[in-house]
């Protein structure tokens, strides 16, 4: 092709283009209107469950989160999705649940147990001694050896352990080991010597020193007697408390717990949580109940604190004690222990003192939670609530913690003033043999009676009492629906008439626990306006069998619309 011919073709093409496309059409077309950024994050493609304010199950496949970290909307499959969310997470069809709430735990205690000698898995005294023998030379940074988790019932020891059992392993360093229920400590000879404990040391009010036939202390200190030996141990440093809190927070988040009631917060515990909040390390929500009136007034003063750190910390009330624990025979019973006929346990306060303590908290609108395990203790607290309710009106939400052994005639009294039964399903499966031994088979009709509580319209909240039990709520849920432990014991379940449905148990760990903490306006469900606290799990707990439920694993935990923990393996 000649150069002239190519030039004529180009000229013709230019002419055709000018005719076909007028000059003003050559201008660039305006861009499409920009789709505005939606001020919401989208978690999509999930198998979502929550409960509404009536307790009914709500299903969804998507979750919109606003910039305040709260639920903006739950989406069903047919609902339109925003085109440009702040962020989008594909849930890949995995099950999403509201973050679970532990209504009764001990945050610092959990951290301490994780960082000290842990005997909770030991099955015999000799195994505990072997763990101590390995631990002592590997942990020489502190003069005292501390730990806990032991349970003489699990060891089938037939007695309480003694100082001599510890001295056989370590004699030259003081040792203090807390019983699994937190109501007794086991000390060696060096610890008792440091505390000045002798045969002349008297039992304090509300406590007991175990003694041999000659009246000599054996090394076990129950309830208020703990202070006699613990006062000799050095106080924990702030750094150690911070480490313990960090360890506890990671454990709880990994188990799907996004909020917890801390039952028995000391001033030092509160300061550790404040340091975490100030440093931006507080990822968990903690509703705090002070360890008695003095720390309550020192921290909160004239009423419950405001929510701090974007709703992550609040002191709402006080934890008081009516009695001790069943395992150490400190729970106050109306009739003597079946396996110790001369003992009834002990009430920590007479009626007047208990009412005075409860009144002092109630007059400043603090919520009152009282530990009561034995039937005599539960009756005492119910009597106090009945009298105080004449003076303190309104939304009090009195709480009884544990409510393990209740006289059948006292069960309906919980509902009279809306008293919350704050209970722990794993206690029933771990305690059932001991409970039969302590009470005999004829006094169990009101024992661990979750179903009766619901039938009587009693508000029910579930927790674990960690570190007494594992904070993992999924074994607790399985315990609630089967009344059996992980080994399937006892067959058919212990007192099977008290089994719950999964939905009832799930409610007690979510909406029920939120109500118990006076926090149902912000947590416990994923209804719009509540914090976007949720978890992803590796199976659908609403459809699996109880054994599979027990083995449920959390894969991610989100608090306030932010990922707070993710499983690495």
C-alpha positions as CSV (number, residue, x, y, z in Angstrom):
1,X,0.0,0.0,0.0
2,X,1.4,3.4,-1.1
3,X,1.9,6.2,1.3
4,X,-0.6,8.4,-0.6
5,X,-3.3,5.7,-0.5
6,X,-2.8,5.3,3.3
7,X,-3.1,9.0,3.8
8,X,-6.4,9.1,1.7
9,X,-7.9,6.3,3.9
10,X,-7.0,8.2,7.1
11,X,-8.6,11.4,5.8
12,X,-11.8,9.5,4.9
13,X,-12.0,7.8,8.3
14,X,-11.6,11.2,10.0
15,X,-14.5,12.6,7.9
16,X,-16.8,9.6,8.7
17,X,-16.0,10.0,12.4
18,X,-16.8,13.6,12.3
19,X,-20.1,12.9,10.7
20,X,-21.0,10.0,13.0
21,X,-19.8,11.6,16.2
22,X,-20.4,15.3,16.5
23,X,-17.7,17.3,18.2
24,X,-19.6,17.7,21.5
25,X,-20.0,14.0,21.7
26,X,-16.3,13.5,21.8
27,X,-16.3,14.8,25.4
28,X,-15.7,12.2,28.1
29,X,-18.9,10.8,29.6
30,X,-19.5,11.9,33.2
31,X,-18.6,9.3,35.8
32,X,-21.4,7.4,37.5
33,X,-22.5,8.8,40.9
34,X,-20.2,7.6,43.7
35,X,-21.8,5.1,46.0
36,X,-21.3,6.6,49.5
37,X,-19.4,4.6,52.1
38,X,-21.8,3.0,54.6
39,X,-20.9,3.7,58.2
40,X,-21.4,0.1,59.1
41,X,-19.4,-3.1,59.0
42,X,-20.9,-6.2,57.5
43,X,-20.4,-9.7,58.9
44,X,-22.1,-11.8,56.3
45,X,-22.8,-15.4,55.3
46,X,-23.2,-16.7,58.8
47,X,-25.4,-19.2,60.6
48,X,-26.6,-16.7,63.2
49,X,-28.5,-17.2,66.4
50,X,-29.7,-14.9,69.1
51,X,-32.6,-14.5,71.5
52,X,-35.1,-11.7,71.5
53,X,-36.5,-10.0,74.6
54,X,-39.2,-12.8,74.9
55,X,-36.6,-15.5,74.9
56,X,-37.5,-16.7,71.3
57,X,-34.7,-17.7,68.9
58,X,-33.9,-15.3,66.1
59,X,-32.1,-16.5,63.0
60,X,-30.0,-14.4,60.7
61,X,-27.4,-14.6,58.0
62,X,-25.8,-11.1,58.2
63,X,-24.9,-8.6,60.9
64,X,-24.5,-4.9,60.4
65,X,-22.2,-3.1,63.0
66,X,-22.1,0.7,63.4
67,X,-19.1,2.7,64.3
68,X,-20.0,2.7,68.0
69,X,-19.4,-1.1,68.0
70,X,-23.1,-1.9,68.3
71,X,-25.5,-4.0,66.2
72,X,-27.3,-1.8,63.6
73,X,-29.3,-4.5,62.0
74,X,-29.7,-8.3,61.7
75,X,-30.1,-9.4,58.1
76,X,-31.9,-12.4,56.7
77,X,-30.9,-14.1,53.5
78,X,-33.3,-12.1,51.3
79,X,-32.3,-8.7,52.8
80,X,-30.2,-6.3,50.7
81,X,-26.7,-5.8,51.8
82,X,-24.9,-2.4,51.8
83,X,-22.7,-1.9,48.7
84,X,-19.7,-0.2,50.4
85,X,-19.5,-1.1,54.1
86,X,-16.7,0.1,56.3
87,X,-15.5,-3.5,56.3
88,X,-16.9,-6.9,55.2
89,X,-16.2,-10.3,56.8
90,X,-17.3,-13.4,55.1
91,X,-18.4,-15.9,57.8
92,X,-18.2,-18.8,55.3
93,X,-21.4,-20.3,56.7
94,X,-20.0,-20.7,60.2
95,X,-22.2,-20.5,63.3
96,X,-22.3,-17.1,65.0
97,X,-23.6,-16.7,68.6
98,X,-23.9,-13.8,71.0
99,X,-20.9,-13.6,73.3
100,X,-21.6,-15.7,76.4
101,X,-21.6,-14.2,79.8
102,X,-20.3,-15.9,82.9
103,X,-22.6,-14.7,85.8
104,X,-20.2,-15.7,88.5
105,X,-16.4,-15.9,88.3
106,X,-13.2,-14.7,89.9
107,X,-11.0,-13.0,87.4
108,X,-7.9,-12.5,89.5
109,X,-8.3,-16.0,90.8
110,X,-8.4,-17.4,87.3
111,X,-5.2,-15.6,86.4
112,X,-3.5,-16.6,89.6
113,X,-4.3,-20.2,89.0
114,X,-2.9,-20.0,85.5
115,X,0.4,-18.6,86.7
116,X,0.9,-20.7,89.9
117,X,0.9,-24.4,90.9
118,X,-2.3,-25.9,89.5
119,X,-3.5,-29.1,91.1
120,X,-7.0,-29.1,89.5
121,X,-6.2,-32.1,87.2
122,X,-4.6,-34.3,89.9
123,X,-6.4,-37.5,90.8
124,X,-4.5,-38.5,93.9
125,X,-2.5,-37.0,96.8
126,X,0.6,-38.6,95.4
127,X,0.1,-37.0,92.0
128,X,-0.3,-33.6,93.8
129,X,2.9,-34.2,95.7
130,X,4.7,-35.1,92.5
131,X,3.6,-31.9,90.9
132,X,4.8,-29.9,93.9
133,X,8.1,-31.7,93.8
134,X,8.6,-30.6,90.1
135,X,7.2,-27.1,90.6
136,X,9.3,-26.0,93.6
137,X,12.8,-26.1,92.1
138,X,11.6,-24.6,88.9
139,X,10.0,-21.5,90.7
140,X,12.5,-20.1,93.1
141,X,11.7,-16.4,92.5
142,X,9.3,-16.2,95.4
143,X,10.0,-17.3,99.0
144,X,6.4,-18.7,99.2
145,X,4.9,-21.4,97.0
146,X,1.2,-20.6,96.1
147,X,-1.3,-22.5,94.1
148,X,-4.5,-24.4,94.3
149,X,-7.2,-26.5,92.7
150,X,-6.9,-29.5,94.9
151,X,-9.9,-31.6,95.8
152,X,-9.7,-34.4,98.3
153,X,-12.9,-35.8,97.0
154,X,-11.4,-36.3,93.6
155,X,-8.5,-38.0,95.2
156,X,-10.8,-40.4,97.1
157,X,-8.6,-39.6,100.1
158,X,-11.2,-40.1,102.8
159,X,-9.8,-37.1,104.8
160,X,-8.4,-33.6,104.3
161,X,-4.8,-33.3,103.4
162,X,-2.3,-32.2,106.1
163,X,0.8,-30.1,106.6
164,X,2.7,-33.4,107.0
165,X,1.7,-34.4,103.4
166,X,3.4,-31.2,102.1
167,X,6.4,-31.3,104.5
168,X,7.2,-34.7,103.0
169,X,8.0,-32.9,99.8
170,X,9.0,-29.3,100.7
171,X,9.9,-28.3,104.3
172,X,12.1,-25.2,103.9
173,X,9.6,-22.9,102.0
174,X,6.2,-21.8,103.1
175,X,3.4,-23.3,101.0
176,X,-0.3,-22.2,100.7
177,X,-2.6,-24.1,98.4
178,X,-6.2,-23.2,97.9
179,X,-8.9,-25.8,97.8
180,X,-10.8,-25.9,94.4
181,X,-13.9,-24.2,95.9
182,X,-11.8,-21.3,97.3
183,X,-13.1,-21.9,100.8
184,X,-10.1,-23.5,102.4
185,X,-6.3,-23.4,102.2
186,X,-3.8,-26.1,102.9
187,X,-0.5,-25.0,104.5
188,X,2.7,-26.7,105.4
189,X,4.6,-26.4,108.6
190,X,6.8,-23.5,107.4
191,X,3.7,-21.5,106.5
192,X,2.1,-22.1,109.9
193,X,5.3,-21.3,111.7
194,X,5.6,-18.0,109.8
195,X,2.0,-17.1,110.8
196,X,2.5,-18.1,114.4
197,X,-0.2,-20.8,114.3
198,X,-0.1,-23.1,117.3
199,X,-2.5,-25.3,119.2
200,X,-3.5,-22.3,121.2
201,X,-4.7,-20.4,118.1
202,X,-8.5,-20.1,118.3
203,X,-11.0,-20.6,115.5
204,X,-12.2,-17.2,114.3
205,X,-15.9,-16.5,113.8
206,X,-17.0,-17.9,110.6
207,X,-14.0,-20.1,110.2
208,X,-12.5,-23.4,111.3
209,X,-9.0,-24.8,111.9
210,X,-8.8,-28.5,111.3
211,X,-7.1,-30.2,114.3
212,X,-5.9,-33.6,115.2
213,X,-7.0,-35.6,118.3
214,X,-4.6,-33.6,120.5
215,X,-5.9,-30.2,119.3
216,X,-2.9,-29.4,117.1
217,X,-3.6,-27.7,113.7
218,X,-3.3,-30.1,110.9
219,X,-2.7,-27.6,108.1
220,X,-6.2,-26.9,106.8
221,X,-7.8,-23.5,107.3
222,X,-11.5,-23.2,106.4
223,X,-13.3,-19.9,105.4
224,X,-12.5,-17.1,107.8
225,X,-9.6,-19.1,109.3
226,X,-7.7,-18.7,106.0
227,X,-6.7,-15.2,107.0
228,X,-4.8,-16.5,110.0
229,X,-2.2,-18.0,107.8
230,X,-2.6,-16.0,104.6
231,X,-1.7,-12.7,106.4
232,X,1.9,-14.0,106.7
233,X,2.4,-14.3,103.0
234,X,3.8,-11.4,101.0
235,X,1.3,-9.3,99.1
236,X,1.2,-9.7,95.4
237,X,3.0,-6.9,93.4
238,X,1.0,-4.8,91.0
239,X,3.0,-6.3,88.2
240,X,2.0,-9.8,89.2
241,X,-1.7,-8.7,89.4
242,X,-1.4,-7.2,85.9
243,X,0.0,-10.5,84.6
244,X,-2.7,-12.5,86.2
245,X,-5.5,-10.3,84.8
246,X,-3.9,-10.5,81.3
247,X,-3.8,-14.3,81.6
248,X,-7.4,-14.5,82.8
249,X,-8.7,-12.2,80.0
250,X,-7.1,-14.4,77.3
251,X,-8.6,-17.6,78.8
252,X,-12.1,-16.1,79.0
253,X,-12.0,-14.7,75.5
254,X,-10.7,-18.0,74.1
255,X,-13.7,-19.7,75.7
256,X,-16.2,-17.4,74.1
257,X,-16.8,-15.3,77.3
258,X,-17.2,-11.7,76.3
259,X,-18.5,-10.4,79.7
260,X,-18.2,-11.7,83.2
261,X,-19.4,-10.8,86.7
262,X,-16.3,-10.6,88.9
263,X,-17.6,-11.9,92.3
264,X,-15.4,-10.5,95.0
265,X,-13.4,-7.6,93.6
266,X,-10.8,-6.2,95.9
267,X,-9.4,-2.7,95.7
268,X,-6.2,-4.2,94.2
269,X,-8.2,-6.2,91.7
270,X,-10.0,-3.1,90.6
271,X,-6.8,-1.2,90.2
272,X,-5.4,-3.9,88.0
273,X,-8.4,-3.7,85.7
274,X,-8.2,0.1,85.7
275,X,-4.5,-0.1,84.6
276,X,-5.6,-2.5,81.8
277,X,-8.3,0.0,80.7
278,X,-6.0,3.0,80.9
279,X,-3.4,1.2,78.7
280,X,-6.0,0.1,76.2
281,X,-5.6,-3.6,77.1
282,X,-9.1,-4.2,78.4
283,X,-10.9,-6.3,75.8
284,X,-13.3,-8.2,78.1
285,X,-16.3,-6.7,79.8
286,X,-16.3,-7.0,83.6
287,X,-19.2,-6.2,85.9
288,X,-17.7,-6.0,89.3
289,X,-19.1,-6.9,92.7
290,X,-16.9,-5.7,95.5
291,X,-15.5,-8.1,98.1
292,X,-17.5,-6.6,101.0
293,X,-18.6,-3.2,102.0
294,X,-15.2,-1.5,102.6
295,X,-13.9,-2.0,99.1
296,X,-17.3,-1.2,97.7
297,X,-17.3,2.3,99.3
298,X,-13.6,2.9,98.6
299,X,-14.0,2.2,94.9
300,X,-17.6,3.3,94.1
301,X,-18.5,5.6,96.9
302,X,-22.1,6.7,96.7
303,X,-23.5,4.5,94.1
304,X,-22.6,2.1,91.2
305,X,-19.8,3.5,89.0
306,X,-20.6,4.6,85.4
307,X,-19.5,2.2,82.6
308,X,-15.9,2.9,81.9
309,X,-13.7,2.2,78.8
310,X,-16.5,2.0,76.2
311,X,-18.7,-0.1,78.4
312,X,-16.0,-2.6,79.5
313,X,-15.9,-2.0,83.3
314,X,-18.4,-1.1,86.0
315,X,-18.7,-1.8,89.7
316,X,-22.4,-2.4,90.2
317,X,-22.7,-4.0,93.6
318,X,-21.3,-6.1,96.5
319,X,-20.6,-9.7,97.2
320,X,-21.4,-10.9,100.7
321,X,-21.2,-14.4,102.3
322,X,-23.8,-16.3,104.2
323,X,-21.8,-19.5,104.6
324,X,-19.0,-21.6,103.2
325,X,-18.8,-24.5,100.8
326,X,-20.1,-28.0,100.8
327,X,-16.8,-29.7,100.1
328,X,-15.2,-28.4,103.2
329,X,-18.4,-28.8,105.2
330,X,-18.6,-25.1,105.6
331,X,-22.1,-24.8,104.0
332,X,-24.7,-24.0,106.7
333,X,-27.3,-26.8,106.8
334,X,-30.6,-27.0,108.7
335,X,-29.7,-30.6,109.7
336,X,-26.3,-32.1,110.5
337,X,-24.1,-33.4,107.7
338,X,-24.9,-37.0,106.9
339,X,-21.1,-37.9,106.9
340,X,-20.2,-35.7,109.9
341,X,-23.2,-35.9,112.3
342,X,-21.6,-33.4,114.7
343,X,-21.3,-30.6,112.1
344,X,-23.9,-28.3,110.5
345,X,-21.5,-25.9,108.9
346,X,-21.6,-22.3,109.9
347,X,-23.5,-19.1,109.1
348,X,-20.9,-16.3,108.6
349,X,-23.2,-13.7,110.2
350,X,-26.2,-13.6,112.5
351,X,-29.4,-12.4,111.0
352,X,-29.0,-8.8,112.2
353,X,-25.5,-8.4,110.9
354,X,-26.3,-9.9,107.5
355,X,-29.3,-7.5,107.1
356,X,-27.2,-4.5,108.2
357,X,-24.6,-5.3,105.5
358,X,-27.2,-5.8,102.8
359,X,-28.9,-2.6,103.9
360,X,-25.7,-0.6,103.8
361,X,-25.2,-1.5,100.2
362,X,-28.9,-1.1,99.2
363,X,-29.3,2.4,100.7
364,X,-26.9,3.7,98.0
365,X,-28.6,1.6,95.2
366,X,-25.8,-1.0,95.0
367,X,-26.9,-4.4,93.9
368,X,-26.5,-7.1,96.6
369,X,-25.3,-10.6,95.8
370,X,-25.0,-13.1,98.6
371,X,-23.2,-16.4,98.5
372,X,-25.4,-19.1,100.0
373,X,-24.9,-22.8,99.5
374,X,-26.5,-24.7,102.4
375,X,-30.3,-24.7,103.0
376,X,-29.9,-22.8,106.3
377,X,-27.9,-20.1,104.5
378,X,-30.4,-19.8,101.6
379,X,-33.3,-19.5,104.1
380,X,-31.4,-16.8,106.0
381,X,-30.8,-14.7,102.9
382,X,-34.4,-15.1,101.7
383,X,-35.6,-14.0,105.1
384,X,-33.4,-10.9,104.9
385,X,-34.6,-10.1,101.4
386,X,-38.2,-10.4,102.4
387,X,-37.7,-7.9,105.3
388,X,-35.4,-5.5,103.4
389,X,-37.8,-5.3,100.4
390,X,-40.3,-3.5,102.6
391,X,-37.7,-0.6,102.8
392,X,-35.8,-0.8,99.5
393,X,-38.3,-0.7,96.7
394,X,-37.8,-0.6,92.9
395,X,-35.6,-2.7,90.7
396,X,-33.2,-4.2,93.3
397,X,-32.4,-7.6,91.6
398,X,-31.3,-9.3,94.8
399,X,-29.0,-12.1,93.9
400,X,-28.3,-15.4,95.6
401,X,-25.0,-16.9,94.4
402,X,-24.9,-20.7,94.0
403,X,-28.3,-21.6,95.7
404,X,-27.1,-25.2,95.7
405,X,-29.0,-26.8,98.6
406,X,-32.4,-25.2,99.1
407,X,-35.2,-26.5,101.3
408,X,-38.1,-27.4,98.9
409,X,-40.5,-25.1,100.7
410,X,-38.0,-22.2,100.2
411,X,-37.7,-22.6,96.4
412,X,-40.9,-20.6,95.6
413,X,-39.7,-17.7,97.8
414,X,-37.0,-16.8,95.3
415,X,-39.7,-15.5,93.0
416,X,-41.5,-13.4,95.6
417,X,-39.1,-10.4,95.2
418,X,-37.6,-11.4,91.9
419,X,-34.5,-12.8,93.6
420,X,-32.0,-14.1,91.0
421,X,-30.7,-17.6,91.3
422,X,-27.1,-17.3,90.1
423,X,-26.1,-20.9,89.6
424,X,-23.4,-23.0,88.1
425,X,-24.4,-26.1,86.1
426,X,-20.9,-27.7,86.3
427,X,-21.2,-27.8,90.1
428,X,-23.9,-30.4,89.9
429,X,-21.9,-32.8,87.7
430,X,-18.7,-32.4,89.7
431,X,-20.4,-32.4,93.1
432,X,-23.1,-35.0,92.8
433,X,-21.3,-37.8,94.6
434,X,-20.1,-35.5,97.3
435,X,-23.5,-34.0,97.7
436,X,-25.1,-37.4,98.3
437,X,-22.4,-38.2,100.8
438,X,-22.8,-34.9,102.6
439,X,-26.6,-34.8,102.7
440,X,-27.8,-38.4,102.2
441,X,-30.3,-39.3,99.4
442,X,-33.4,-38.0,101.2
443,X,-32.4,-34.3,101.3
444,X,-31.7,-33.7,97.7
445,X,-35.1,-32.6,96.3
446,X,-34.0,-28.9,96.3
447,X,-30.4,-29.5,95.3
448,X,-29.1,-27.8,92.2
449,X,-32.7,-27.3,91.2
450,X,-32.5,-25.2,88.0
451,X,-35.6,-26.5,86.4
452,X,-37.7,-25.9,89.5
453,X,-36.4,-22.4,89.6
454,X,-37.6,-21.7,86.1
455,X,-40.9,-23.4,86.8
456,X,-41.3,-21.1,89.8
457,X,-40.6,-18.1,87.5
458,X,-37.3,-17.4,89.2
459,X,-34.8,-15.4,87.1
460,X,-32.0,-17.8,86.4
461,X,-28.4,-16.9,85.5
462,X,-25.6,-19.3,84.8
463,X,-21.8,-19.1,85.3
464,X,-19.0,-21.4,86.2
465,X,-17.4,-20.1,89.4
466,X,-14.1,-20.2,87.7
467,X,-11.4,-21.1,88.7
468,X,-13.4,-23.6,90.8
469,X,-14.6,-25.0,87.5
470,X,-13.4,-24.3,84.0
471,X,-14.8,-21.1,82.5
472,X,-15.5,-22.9,79.3
473,X,-19.3,-22.5,79.0
474,X,-19.9,-25.3,76.5
475,X,-19.3,-28.1,79.0
476,X,-21.5,-26.1,81.3
477,X,-24.3,-26.1,78.7
478,X,-23.9,-29.8,78.2
479,X,-24.1,-30.4,82.0
480,X,-27.3,-28.4,82.1
481,X,-29.0,-30.4,79.5
482,X,-27.8,-33.9,80.6
483,X,-27.0,-33.6,84.3
484,X,-24.0,-35.9,83.4
485,X,-20.3,-35.3,83.5
486,X,-18.0,-35.7,80.5
487,X,-17.8,-39.5,81.1
488,X,-21.6,-39.8,81.0
489,X,-21.8,-40.3,84.8
490,X,-24.4,-40.9,86.2
491,X,-26.3,-42.8,83.5
492,X,-29.5,-40.9,82.7
493,X,-28.3,-37.9,84.7
494,X,-28.3,-36.9,88.4
495,X,-31.7,-35.8,89.5
496,X,-32.8,-35.9,85.8
497,X,-36.0,-34.0,86.5
498,X,-33.9,-30.9,86.8
499,X,-32.5,-31.1,83.2
500,X,-33.0,-28.0,81.0
501,X,-33.5,-27.7,77.3
502,X,-30.6,-26.3,75.4
503,X,-32.5,-23.1,74.7
504,X,-33.2,-22.6,78.5
505,X,-29.5,-23.2,79.3
506,X,-28.3,-20.9,76.5
507,X,-30.6,-18.1,77.8
508,X,-29.2,-18.5,81.3
509,X,-25.6,-18.0,79.9
510,X,-26.7,-14.9,77.8
511,X,-29.9,-12.9,78.4
512,X,-30.3,-14.3,81.9
513,X,-26.7,-13.5,82.9
514,X,-27.0,-10.0,81.4
515,X,-30.2,-9.3,83.4
516,X,-28.6,-10.5,86.6
517,X,-25.8,-8.0,86.0
518,X,-28.2,-5.1,85.3
519,X,-26.7,-5.0,81.8
520,X,-29.6,-6.3,79.6
521,X,-29.8,-3.0,77.8
522,X,-26.4,-3.5,76.2
523,X,-25.3,-7.1,76.2
524,X,-26.7,-10.7,76.2
525,X,-28.2,-10.7,72.8
526,X,-27.6,-9.3,69.3
527,X,-30.7,-7.2,69.0
528,X,-30.1,-3.8,67.4
529,X,-28.7,-1.3,69.8
530,X,-26.7,-3.8,71.8
531,X,-23.0,-4.1,71.6
532,X,-21.7,-6.4,68.8
533,X,-20.2,-8.9,71.1
534,X,-20.3,-12.3,69.3
535,X,-18.4,-15.5,68.7
536,X,-17.8,-17.9,65.9
537,X,-17.8,-21.6,66.8
538,X,-16.9,-24.7,64.9
539,X,-20.3,-26.4,65.1
540,X,-24.0,-25.5,65.5
541,X,-24.7,-26.1,69.3
542,X,-28.5,-25.9,68.7
543,X,-28.4,-29.2,66.7
544,X,-25.5,-31.3,67.9
545,X,-25.7,-34.0,70.5
546,X,-24.6,-33.2,74.1
547,X,-21.1,-34.8,73.7
548,X,-20.4,-32.8,70.6
549,X,-21.8,-29.7,72.4
550,X,-19.3,-30.3,75.2
551,X,-16.4,-30.3,72.7
552,X,-17.4,-27.0,70.9
553,X,-14.4,-24.8,70.1
554,X,-14.5,-21.0,69.7
555,X,-12.7,-19.9,66.6
556,X,-13.1,-16.1,67.0
557,X,-14.3,-13.7,69.7
558,X,-15.5,-10.2,68.9
559,X,-16.2,-7.5,71.5
560,X,-17.8,-4.2,70.5
561,X,-17.5,-4.9,66.8
562,X,-13.7,-5.6,67.0
563,X,-12.0,-8.9,66.9
564,X,-10.6,-9.5,70.4
565,X,-9.3,-13.1,70.0
566,X,-8.8,-15.6,67.2
567,X,-7.8,-19.3,67.4
568,X,-4.3,-19.8,66.0
569,X,-4.5,-23.6,65.4
